[in-house]
Amino acid sequence: MDIEKMTLEELQVAVATEVMGWHWDEAWDCLI
């Protein structure tokens, strides 16, 4: 995951998923 190329929204989602203990791939599947 290239953080520098991520948008602010993507970073917020990534942080939120980490805080909630989700796996990034699972959360991303839900969002898409």
C-alpha positions, 0 to 999 in steps of 0.5 A, a space after each residue: 500500500 503506497 500511502 503517498 499515492 492514497 487520497 485523504 478519503 482512502 487514508 481515513 478509511 484505512 485508519 478507520 479499518 485499522 482502528 476497528 480491527 478489520 482487514 483492509 481487503 475485507 473492508 475494501 470489498 464492502 466499500 466497492 
